Each structure stands twice: as structure tokens, then as C-alpha cells.
Amino acid sequence: MTMLMLLAFLIDQVQFLCCGLRKKLKEKHGPWYAVFEKIRSMFQMIVWDTWSQLYELLIDPKNHPPPNWFGMSINVSK
């Protein structure tokens, strides 16, 4: 169990260093507990195809609307 926890931690750290979307998300929303709370609330409302879809919505909701139940973007009036 300890080895799996360390492996998960290392994968998370590598992803944080390499993923530009995660960096932008952290810059916009602050502490990770706030980011994870937003992600948790989004999972309760919408089905996501990819993590990048979710991250882009949280970074810039006007330009990246959430998908509908059929995997297509919902038109958002501006």
C-alpha cells in the first residue's frame, strides 16, 4: 500500500510539472483544496470525456462550455 501511495504521489508531481492546464488551474483558483472542491462539484453535475475538458472549463468557462450528455458542447449565450 505504501509503494502504491508513493507511486501515485510521484505521478501527480510529474503531471503537475508537465501539464500546463494544471498550472493555469492552480494559478486561477488558488489552493488545491479549492480546486478539488470545484472538480468534485463538476463531477456531480456533468459527465466529462477528458480531464483537459474539465480543466479548460474551470480556467475559462466562457470559451470552453461543458459538454452535454451526448458529448457535444452546450451553446452558452454571451
N, C-alpha and C positions, 0 to 999 in steps of 0.2 A: 504494500500500500504506500509506503514511504517513497519508493522508487517511482511509482506512478504519479504521485503528487509532485515530486521534483521534475519529472518529465513534463507534466502539464505546465508547471511554472516556467520551465525553460522555453517551451513552445510559445507561451504567452509573451515572454520577454522578447524573443526573436520576432514575433509578429508585431509587437509594439515598435521595435526598432526599424522594421522594414515596411510597414504599412502606413502610407501617407494618410489614408482615411481615418485610421485610429488616432493619429497625431492631431488632425484637424478637429476631430470629435472631442478629444480631451481639451484642446485649446478653447473650444466654444462653450463646453458645458462644465468645465472645472473638474472637481474631484471625481474619481472613478465611481464612488458610490452613487453620485447623482446620475452619471452616465448609465450605470447598470439599472438604476430605477426607471429611467426613461425607456431603456431597452425592454425591461420586464413589462412595462405598461403597453408597449407597442406589440409585444408577443401576444398579449391577451386580446388585442383588437383585430390584428391583421395577420394573414399568412404570408411569410416572406420567402422568396426564392433563393436569395443570396444574402450574405452578411453585408456586402457592399451596398445593396439596395437599402438596407436599413440604416447603415452609417450615412449614406448620402442624404436620406430623408432627414435625419437628425441634424446634419450640418446645414443643409439648405432646403427647407421644406417647400419653398415657393417653386424652385426649379426641379425638384425631384419628388413628385407626389407619390403616395403609397400605391401599391398595386391593388387591384380589386380581387375578388375571389377567383377570377379566371386568369390571373397573372398579367393583366394589362393595366396600364396606368389609368387612374381616375382623373377626369378633367377637373381642374381646380380653377374657378373664376378668380381673376385678379382684380 
